Amino acid sequence: MNKPVDKLLRNDWDEFTDKLGKLQTCNHTLDGSKAILEQLGYRNTEVGEICRWFELNGGYCDCEVILNVVMREHLRGLEQGKG
């Protein structure tokens, strides 16, 4: 896993997913995810790396990040006894 993704999962995942879940619509892009990552202080290069990771895990737009990536990480946490 790359460093920005590791940082996101360790430090900012709960805040990121909370804000992402509050988006009113999905415009079939990662614009909402990118904006949230920028609000959390991630640089453009880090945002790009994280978005590539989202896509590799089935998150090609904001709603797919919720449905595929967030749920996958939640289930992974349950399997590891973290949730």
Beta strands, then each sheet from edge to edge (+ up, - down):
end
